[in-house]
Amino acid sequence: MFLRRCLAVLTALLVLTSGLPAWAAATASWTDCGDGFECTTLQVPRDYRNPSLGTIPLAVNRHKATDHAHRVGALLVNPGGPGGSGIGFAKRLLPRFPELAARFDIVGFDPRGVGKSGQVQCLTDEETRQAFEDARPLTFERGQAFAARFNAACQARSGAMLPYIGTESVARDMDQIRVALGEEKFNYFGVSFGTFIGTVYANLFPKRIRVMALDGAYDPETYANRPYSYDFWQYVEIEGALNRMLDWCAHEASCPFGDGDPHAAFDRLVRSLDKDPVRDADGKVLANGSVLAYSMIFELNGGTSAWRKLATELQEAATKRTGDLLYPLSDSSSFFAANVAVECADRVYSPGRFELRVRLALAAAAGPRLGPIAAYGPPGYDHSHANACQKWTAQRASRYPGPWNAPGSAPILVVGTTGDPDTPYRDAVTLSRTLDNARLLTFVGEGHSGQGHSACARAAITTYLLNRTLPAPGTRCTDNPTP
């Protein structure tokens, strides 16, 4: 313990890295915040290149190892998004990974611009509801108008923060957390967008990693520097996941939706909701075909274990006009704000309007059921950002463009799911080959991330994080749940 405190003090006196101005490292004062967790707020530079611009609060929580005698260290976790709360993810992780909770201090944080760490604000709840009410007909010009409205709201409500929420700053914040915890080496578990954060950290600080597991991995070069290409495959994979779910329903006698032709029933449901939306008592539109399609984009992440429930929800939407798929998207306004703003801070779309029009047309054609609302609707989640990010006017002062190979790092575990609708499996393969020292674990199944759907993947991740033992080359987990 004494040596760790000395390390923290010494690190606080050093320049961070790469010739950046010196910054006194964050220190932590922990308080109990319930459920076995303690919380702190670290002050980190708004701009690491210009610390005179002041600080922002970074919310962190920690659950101490329950088997302290065999404690390995602190494990920082991030669920991705961007816009997901690491504080909430740390709590959800405990029952899923009991061995990790026993041997590690589980540490979560809300990245800058997210949740308790200076939430970015763009459209209000009501403005988000109104945007999805106005989404149809879906056209390129309407998509441009939605983006202009969204970006103006971001600038008006969070303009001072927008340049500094990119992932290079988040990775440097992670190293501030490492110092505040008194850890010489870092243990990290990132899921989805959390894998991109981890990849950037590995390239900034490769020697400071003990273990790093990246599940639901991003291809970092394509994501950051060729975003049209990256987005296209997300359109393809989400549509593929929907069709596989509907194919199952078509051949499963007990499926409650579609009367044997769920593909046609899905199309009828979307058209009927657009013609006659679900309204509240005051006549405001709560859900239409656009809301249903957008909700499906999220729900498909649940994999085969969620298919039967999803079919039931489709049937409820069709017959009773109720259910989770018709839940108003206005409640997602804060998540959408961070998701769009962070990605626009990280990515540069080529400026040509003609190219944008062609690229979106190709993407929407590749996913004809779920693609058009992402291509031409209000900016919200992941592959719906092209219109907004191409028009983005905020400085990208915290964007990391590469390199990506993390030379000299400890071995890194990359996990990919063959039927992942959100982070295509091809990305995990590419990342495992991009990093100088990485091993790929494949989960042959459906859903977003291996840890969320495969006991085999969870066991391999646990073994690696605890013992630094990688799975054998070519290992494939085949325990995909039955629908």
Stockholm file with secondary structure:
# STOCKHOLM 1.0

chainA/1-483         MFLRRCLAVLTALLVLTSGLPAWAAATASWTDCGDGFECTTLQVPRDYRNPSLGTIPLAVNRHKATDHAHRVGALLVNPGGPGGSGIGFAKRLLPRFPELAARFDIVGFDPRGVGKSGQVQCLTDEETRQAFEDARPLTFERGQAFAARFNAACQARSGAMLPYIGTESVARDMDQIRVALGEEKFNYFGVSFGTFIGTVYANLFPKRIRVMALDGAYDPETYANRPYSYDFWQYVEIEGALNRMLDWCAHEASCPFGDGDPHAAFDRLVRSLDKDPVRDADGKVLANGSVLAYSMIFELNGGTSAWRKLATELQEAATKRTGDLLYPLSDSSSFFAANVAVECADRVYSPGRFELRVRLALAAAAGPRLGPIAAYGPPGYDHSHANACQKWTAQRASRYPGPWNAPGSAPILVVGTTGDPDTPYRDAVTLSRTLDNARLLTFVGEGHSGQGHSACARAAITTYLLNRTLPAPGTRCTDNPTP
#=GR chainA/1-483 SS CHHHHHHHHHHHTSBCSTTCCBCCCCCCCCEEEETTEEEEEEEEESCTTCGGGCEEEEEEEEECCSSGGGCCEEEEEECCTTTCCHHHHHHHHHHHCHHHHHHEEEEEECCTTSTTTTCCCCSCHHHHHHHHHTCCSCCHHHHHHHHHHHHHHHHHHHTTTGGGCSHHHHHHHHHHHHHHHTCSSEEEEEETHHHHHHHHHHHHCGGGEEEEEEESCCCHHHHHHCHHHHHHHHHHHHHHHHHHHHHHHHHCTTCCSSTTCHHHHHHHHHHHHHHSCEECTTSCEEECHHHHHHHHHHHGGGCGGGHHHHHHHHHHHHHTSCSGGGSCGGGGHHHHHHHHHHHHHHCCCCCCHHHHHHHHHHHHHHSTTTHHHHHHSCSCSGGGCHHHHHTCCSCCTTCCCCCCSCTTCCCEEEEEEEECSSSCHHHHHHHHHHSSSEEEEEEEEESSCSTTTCHHHHHHHHHHHHHCCCCCTTCEECCCCCC
#=GC SS_cons         CHHHHHHHHHHHTSBCSTTCCBCCCCCCCCEEEETTEEEEEEEEESCTTCGGGCEEEEEEEEECCSSGGGCCEEEEEECCTTTCCHHHHHHHHHHHCHHHHHHEEEEEECCTTSTTTTCCCCSCHHHHHHHHHTCCSCCHHHHHHHHHHHHHHHHHHHTTTGGGCSHHHHHHHHHHHHHHHTCSSEEEEEETHHHHHHHHHHHHCGGGEEEEEEESCCCHHHHHHCHHHHHHHHHHHHHHHHHHHHHHHHHCTTCCSSTTCHHHHHHHHHHHHHHSCEECTTSCEEECHHHHHHHHHHHGGGCGGGHHHHHHHHHHHHHTSCSGGGSCGGGGHHHHHHHHHHHHHHCCCCCCHHHHHHHHHHHHHHSTTTHHHHHHSCSCSGGGCHHHHHTCCSCCTTCCCCCCSCTTCCCEEEEEEEECSSSCHHHHHHHHHHSSSEEEEEEEEESSCSTTTCHHHHHHHHHHHHHCCCCCTTCEECCCCCC
//
